[in-house]
Amino acid sequence: MSGVLRLAGYSAFGAVGALVISGIALALFFGGAGDFWGPINDVFITLNALLLIPPALVLSLVVRDQAGDWFRIASVVGVAGLLVIGVGQLLLVIGVITLQGSFVSGGIGLVPLLGWMVALAVVSLGSHALSASIGWSVVATLALALGTTAAYMLAPGALTWILSGGMALAIAWWMASLGVELLGRAAA
Protein backbone atom coordinates (compact mmCIF):
# COMPACT_ATOMS: atom_id res chain seq x y z
CA MET A 1 0.00 0.00 0.00
CA SER A 2 2.91 2.40 0.61
CA GLY A 3 3.70 2.46 -3.14
CA VAL A 4 0.13 3.46 -3.97
CA LEU A 5 0.20 6.13 -1.25
CA ARG A 6 3.47 7.54 -2.62
CA LEU A 7 2.14 7.57 -6.18
CA ALA A 8 -1.00 9.42 -5.08
CA GLY A 9 1.07 11.84 -2.99
CA TYR A 10 3.39 12.66 -5.88
CA SER A 11 0.34 13.01 -8.10
CA ALA A 12 -1.08 15.64 -5.71
CA PHE A 13 2.20 17.58 -5.85
CA GLY A 14 2.15 17.23 -9.65
CA ALA A 15 -1.30 18.84 -9.58
CA VAL A 16 0.24 21.83 -7.75
CA GLY A 17 2.83 22.13 -10.52
CA ALA A 18 0.15 21.90 -13.21
CA LEU A 19 -1.84 24.60 -11.38
CA VAL A 20 1.18 26.94 -11.34
CA ILE A 21 1.94 26.41 -15.03
CA SER A 22 -1.73 26.84 -15.89
CA GLY A 23 -1.85 30.10 -13.95
CA ILE A 24 1.28 31.43 -15.66
CA ALA A 25 -0.10 30.51 -19.09
CA LEU A 26 -3.42 32.18 -18.25
CA ALA A 27 -1.64 35.36 -17.09
CA LEU A 28 0.43 35.41 -20.29
CA PHE A 29 -2.69 34.87 -22.39
CA PHE A 30 -4.64 37.69 -20.73
CA GLY A 31 -1.51 39.84 -20.58
CA GLY A 32 -1.38 39.88 -24.38
CA ALA A 33 1.57 37.50 -24.90
CA GLY A 34 -0.39 35.65 -27.57
CA ASP A 35 -3.24 33.25 -28.20
CA PHE A 36 -0.77 30.37 -27.96
CA TRP A 37 -0.99 30.55 -24.16
CA GLY A 38 -4.75 29.86 -23.98
CA PRO A 39 -4.48 26.23 -25.11
CA ILE A 40 -1.39 25.76 -22.89
CA ASN A 41 -3.54 26.82 -19.95
CA ASP A 42 -6.25 24.37 -21.03
CA VAL A 43 -3.79 21.47 -21.34
CA PHE A 44 -2.49 22.09 -17.82
CA ILE A 45 -6.05 22.36 -16.45
CA THR A 46 -6.62 18.91 -17.96
CA LEU A 47 -3.41 17.62 -16.41
CA ASN A 48 -4.33 19.15 -13.04
CA ALA A 49 -7.73 17.47 -13.02
CA LEU A 50 -6.30 14.09 -14.00
CA LEU A 51 -3.52 14.31 -11.41
CA LEU A 52 -6.09 14.82 -8.64
CA ILE A 53 -7.80 11.50 -9.42
CA PRO A 54 -5.25 9.20 -7.71
CA PRO A 55 -5.33 11.20 -4.43
CA ALA A 56 -9.15 11.12 -4.45
CA LEU A 57 -9.32 7.39 -4.97
CA VAL A 58 -6.53 6.49 -2.55
CA LEU A 59 -7.82 8.74 0.24
CA SER A 60 -11.25 7.15 -0.08
CA LEU A 61 -9.62 3.78 0.60
CA VAL A 62 -7.33 5.03 3.37
CA VAL A 63 -10.10 6.46 5.53
CA ARG A 64 -12.97 4.14 4.59
CA ASP A 65 -13.20 2.66 8.11
CA GLN A 66 -13.21 6.06 9.79
CA ALA A 67 -15.23 8.05 7.26
CA GLY A 68 -17.76 5.52 6.04
CA ASP A 69 -19.36 4.78 2.70
CA TRP A 70 -20.65 8.33 2.21
CA PHE A 71 -17.06 9.58 1.81
CA ARG A 72 -16.24 6.87 -0.73
CA ILE A 73 -19.33 7.88 -2.72
CA ALA A 74 -18.38 11.57 -2.51
CA SER A 75 -14.87 10.68 -3.70
CA VAL A 76 -16.14 8.68 -6.69
CA VAL A 77 -18.52 11.51 -7.61
CA GLY A 78 -15.61 13.96 -7.24
CA VAL A 79 -13.51 11.80 -9.58
CA ALA A 80 -16.35 11.89 -12.12
CA GLY A 81 -16.30 15.68 -11.87
CA LEU A 82 -12.53 15.76 -12.39
CA LEU A 83 -12.94 13.58 -15.48
CA VAL A 84 -15.62 15.88 -16.90
CA ILE A 85 -13.38 18.92 -16.31
CA GLY A 86 -10.31 17.24 -17.79
CA VAL A 87 -12.04 15.78 -20.83
CA GLY A 88 -13.91 19.03 -21.47
CA GLN A 89 -10.70 21.06 -21.50
CA LEU A 90 -9.01 18.51 -23.73
CA LEU A 91 -11.96 18.61 -26.15
CA LEU A 92 -11.60 22.39 -26.23
CA VAL A 93 -7.90 22.15 -27.09
CA ILE A 94 -8.47 19.73 -29.98
CA GLY A 95 -11.39 21.80 -31.29
CA VAL A 96 -14.29 19.44 -30.61
CA ILE A 97 -16.13 21.94 -28.38
CA THR A 98 -16.15 25.71 -28.19
CA LEU A 99 -15.01 27.89 -25.31
CA GLN A 100 -18.65 28.23 -24.26
CA GLY A 101 -18.97 24.43 -24.32
CA SER A 102 -15.93 24.17 -22.06
CA PHE A 103 -17.63 26.54 -19.61
CA VAL A 104 -20.55 24.12 -19.50
CA SER A 105 -18.39 21.03 -19.04
CA GLY A 106 -16.26 22.86 -16.49
CA GLY A 107 -19.33 23.93 -14.55
CA ILE A 108 -20.82 20.44 -14.65
CA GLY A 109 -17.53 18.97 -13.41
CA LEU A 110 -17.00 21.63 -10.77
CA VAL A 111 -20.16 20.80 -8.81
CA PRO A 112 -19.14 17.22 -7.86
CA LEU A 113 -15.54 18.37 -7.30
CA LEU A 114 -16.77 20.95 -4.80
CA GLY A 115 -18.87 18.24 -3.13
CA TRP A 116 -15.76 16.09 -2.70
CA MET A 117 -13.85 19.05 -1.31
CA VAL A 118 -16.58 19.67 1.27
CA ALA A 119 -16.47 15.96 2.15
CA LEU A 120 -12.70 16.28 2.65
CA ALA A 121 -13.27 19.20 5.02
CA VAL A 122 -15.84 17.22 7.01
CA VAL A 123 -13.57 14.18 7.27
CA SER A 124 -10.60 16.36 8.21
CA LEU A 125 -12.20 18.78 10.64
CA GLY A 126 -15.11 16.65 11.86
CA SER A 127 -13.92 13.09 12.28
CA HIS A 128 -10.19 13.96 12.11
CA ALA A 129 -9.57 11.01 9.77
CA LEU A 130 -7.31 13.30 7.72
CA SER A 131 -5.05 16.19 8.71
CA ALA A 132 -6.63 19.48 9.68
CA SER A 133 -4.54 21.20 7.00
CA ILE A 134 -6.66 19.55 4.32
CA GLY A 135 -9.87 20.77 5.93
CA TRP A 136 -8.69 24.31 6.56
CA SER A 137 -7.26 24.63 3.05
CA VAL A 138 -10.64 23.58 1.64
CA VAL A 139 -12.42 26.12 3.87
CA ALA A 140 -9.99 28.84 2.73
CA THR A 141 -10.43 27.88 -0.93
CA LEU A 142 -14.23 27.95 -0.74
CA ALA A 143 -14.32 31.20 1.27
CA LEU A 144 -11.98 32.93 -1.19
CA ALA A 145 -13.98 31.57 -4.15
CA LEU A 146 -17.14 33.10 -2.68
CA GLY A 147 -15.31 36.35 -1.92
CA THR A 148 -13.87 36.53 -5.42
CA THR A 149 -17.28 35.95 -6.97
CA ALA A 150 -18.91 38.58 -4.79
CA ALA A 151 -16.15 41.11 -5.49
CA TYR A 152 -16.41 40.50 -9.22
CA MET A 153 -20.19 40.90 -9.18
CA LEU A 154 -20.17 44.03 -7.03
CA ALA A 155 -17.13 45.93 -8.26
CA PRO A 156 -14.71 44.10 -10.54
CA GLY A 157 -11.20 45.38 -10.23
CA ALA A 158 -8.20 45.16 -7.95
CA LEU A 159 -10.02 43.39 -5.11
CA THR A 160 -11.14 40.66 -7.50
CA TRP A 161 -7.53 40.09 -8.61
CA ILE A 162 -6.25 40.06 -5.03
CA LEU A 163 -8.89 37.55 -3.93
CA SER A 164 -8.25 35.44 -7.04
CA GLY A 165 -4.57 35.30 -6.16
CA GLY A 166 -5.45 34.29 -2.61
CA MET A 167 -7.77 31.60 -3.94
CA ALA A 168 -5.01 30.22 -6.19
CA LEU A 169 -2.70 30.03 -3.17
CA ALA A 170 -5.40 28.30 -1.12
CA ILE A 171 -5.95 25.75 -3.90
CA ALA A 172 -2.21 25.08 -4.04
CA TRP A 173 -2.18 24.70 -0.23
CA TRP A 174 -5.08 22.22 -0.50
CA MET A 175 -3.36 20.10 -3.15
CA ALA A 176 -0.05 20.20 -1.29
CA SER A 177 -1.86 19.16 1.91
CA LEU A 178 -3.23 16.14 0.06
CA GLY A 179 0.31 15.27 -1.04
CA VAL A 180 1.75 15.69 2.46
CA GLU A 181 -1.02 13.51 3.93
CA LEU A 182 -0.47 10.72 1.43
CA LEU A 183 3.33 10.77 1.57
CA GLY A 184 3.19 10.89 5.36
CA ARG A 185 1.01 7.80 5.42
CA ALA A 186 3.34 6.08 2.96
CA ALA A 187 6.30 6.71 5.26
CA ALA A 188 4.47 5.49 8.39
C-alpha positions as CSV (number, residue, x, y, z in Angstrom):
1,M,0.0,0.0,0.0
2,S,2.9,2.4,0.6
3,G,3.7,2.5,-3.1
4,V,0.1,3.5,-4.0
5,L,0.2,6.1,-1.3
6,R,3.5,7.5,-2.6
7,L,2.1,7.6,-6.2
8,A,-1.0,9.4,-5.1
9,G,1.1,11.8,-3.0
10,Y,3.4,12.7,-5.9
11,S,0.3,13.0,-8.1
12,A,-1.1,15.6,-5.7
13,F,2.2,17.6,-5.9
14,G,2.2,17.2,-9.6
15,A,-1.3,18.8,-9.6
16,V,0.2,21.8,-7.7
17,G,2.8,22.1,-10.5
18,A,0.2,21.9,-13.2
19,L,-1.8,24.6,-11.4
20,V,1.2,26.9,-11.3
21,I,1.9,26.4,-15.0
22,S,-1.7,26.8,-15.9
23,G,-1.8,30.1,-14.0
24,I,1.3,31.4,-15.7
25,A,-0.1,30.5,-19.1
26,L,-3.4,32.2,-18.2
27,A,-1.6,35.4,-17.1
28,L,0.4,35.4,-20.3
29,F,-2.7,34.9,-22.4
30,F,-4.6,37.7,-20.7
31,G,-1.5,39.8,-20.6
32,G,-1.4,39.9,-24.4
33,A,1.6,37.5,-24.9
34,G,-0.4,35.7,-27.6
35,D,-3.2,33.3,-28.2
36,F,-0.8,30.4,-28.0
37,W,-1.0,30.5,-24.2
38,G,-4.7,29.9,-24.0
39,P,-4.5,26.2,-25.1
40,I,-1.4,25.8,-22.9
41,N,-3.5,26.8,-19.9
42,D,-6.3,24.4,-21.0
43,V,-3.8,21.5,-21.3
44,F,-2.5,22.1,-17.8
45,I,-6.0,22.4,-16.5
46,T,-6.6,18.9,-18.0
47,L,-3.4,17.6,-16.4
48,N,-4.3,19.2,-13.0
49,A,-7.7,17.5,-13.0
50,L,-6.3,14.1,-14.0
51,L,-3.5,14.3,-11.4
52,L,-6.1,14.8,-8.6
53,I,-7.8,11.5,-9.4
54,P,-5.2,9.2,-7.7
55,P,-5.3,11.2,-4.4
56,A,-9.1,11.1,-4.4
57,L,-9.3,7.4,-5.0
58,V,-6.5,6.5,-2.5
59,L,-7.8,8.7,0.2
60,S,-11.3,7.1,-0.1
61,L,-9.6,3.8,0.6
62,V,-7.3,5.0,3.4
63,V,-10.1,6.5,5.5
64,R,-13.0,4.1,4.6
65,D,-13.2,2.7,8.1
66,Q,-13.2,6.1,9.8
67,A,-15.2,8.1,7.3
68,G,-17.8,5.5,6.0
69,D,-19.4,4.8,2.7
70,W,-20.7,8.3,2.2
71,F,-17.1,9.6,1.8
72,R,-16.2,6.9,-0.7
73,I,-19.3,7.9,-2.7
74,A,-18.4,11.6,-2.5
75,S,-14.9,10.7,-3.7
76,V,-16.1,8.7,-6.7
77,V,-18.5,11.5,-7.6
78,G,-15.6,14.0,-7.2
79,V,-13.5,11.8,-9.6
80,A,-16.3,11.9,-12.1
81,G,-16.3,15.7,-11.9
82,L,-12.5,15.8,-12.4
83,L,-12.9,13.6,-15.5
84,V,-15.6,15.9,-16.9
85,I,-13.4,18.9,-16.3
86,G,-10.3,17.2,-17.8
87,V,-12.0,15.8,-20.8
88,G,-13.9,19.0,-21.5
89,Q,-10.7,21.1,-21.5
90,L,-9.0,18.5,-23.7
91,L,-12.0,18.6,-26.2
92,L,-11.6,22.4,-26.2
93,V,-7.9,22.2,-27.1
94,I,-8.5,19.7,-30.0
95,G,-11.4,21.8,-31.3
96,V,-14.3,19.4,-30.6
97,I,-16.1,21.9,-28.4
98,T,-16.1,25.7,-28.2
99,L,-15.0,27.9,-25.3
100,Q,-18.7,28.2,-24.3
101,G,-19.0,24.4,-24.3
102,S,-15.9,24.2,-22.1
103,F,-17.6,26.5,-19.6
104,V,-20.6,24.1,-19.5
105,S,-18.4,21.0,-19.0
106,G,-16.3,22.9,-16.5
107,G,-19.3,23.9,-14.5
108,I,-20.8,20.4,-14.6
109,G,-17.5,19.0,-13.4
110,L,-17.0,21.6,-10.8
111,V,-20.2,20.8,-8.8
112,P,-19.1,17.2,-7.9
113,L,-15.5,18.4,-7.3
114,L,-16.8,20.9,-4.8
115,G,-18.9,18.2,-3.1
116,W,-15.8,16.1,-2.7
117,M,-13.8,19.1,-1.3
118,V,-16.6,19.7,1.3
119,A,-16.5,16.0,2.1
120,L,-12.7,16.3,2.7
121,A,-13.3,19.2,5.0
122,V,-15.8,17.2,7.0
123,V,-13.6,14.2,7.3
124,S,-10.6,16.4,8.2
125,L,-12.2,18.8,10.6
126,G,-15.1,16.7,11.9
127,S,-13.9,13.1,12.3
128,H,-10.2,14.0,12.1
129,A,-9.6,11.0,9.8
130,L,-7.3,13.3,7.7
131,S,-5.1,16.2,8.7
132,A,-6.6,19.5,9.7
133,S,-4.5,21.2,7.0
134,I,-6.7,19.6,4.3
135,G,-9.9,20.8,5.9
136,W,-8.7,24.3,6.6
137,S,-7.3,24.6,3.0
138,V,-10.6,23.6,1.6
139,V,-12.4,26.1,3.9
140,A,-10.0,28.8,2.7
141,T,-10.4,27.9,-0.9
142,L,-14.2,28.0,-0.7
143,A,-14.3,31.2,1.3
144,L,-12.0,32.9,-1.2
145,A,-14.0,31.6,-4.1
146,L,-17.1,33.1,-2.7
147,G,-15.3,36.3,-1.9
148,T,-13.9,36.5,-5.4
149,T,-17.3,35.9,-7.0
150,A,-18.9,38.6,-4.8
151,A,-16.1,41.1,-5.5
152,Y,-16.4,40.5,-9.2
153,M,-20.2,40.9,-9.2
154,L,-20.2,44.0,-7.0
155,A,-17.1,45.9,-8.3
156,P,-14.7,44.1,-10.5
157,G,-11.2,45.4,-10.2
158,A,-8.2,45.2,-7.9
159,L,-10.0,43.4,-5.1
160,T,-11.1,40.7,-7.5
161,W,-7.5,40.1,-8.6
162,I,-6.3,40.1,-5.0
163,L,-8.9,37.6,-3.9
164,S,-8.3,35.4,-7.0
165,G,-4.6,35.3,-6.2
166,G,-5.4,34.3,-2.6
167,M,-7.8,31.6,-3.9
168,A,-5.0,30.2,-6.2
169,L,-2.7,30.0,-3.2
170,A,-5.4,28.3,-1.1
171,I,-6.0,25.8,-3.9
172,A,-2.2,25.1,-4.0
173,W,-2.2,24.7,-0.2
174,W,-5.1,22.2,-0.5
175,M,-3.4,20.1,-3.1
176,A,0.0,20.2,-1.3
177,S,-1.9,19.2,1.9
178,L,-3.2,16.1,0.1
179,G,0.3,15.3,-1.0
180,V,1.8,15.7,2.5
181,E,-1.0,13.5,3.9
182,L,-0.5,10.7,1.4
183,L,3.3,10.8,1.6
184,G,3.2,10.9,5.4
185,R,1.0,7.8,5.4
186,A,3.3,6.1,3.0
187,A,6.3,6.7,5.3
188,A,4.5,5.5,8.4
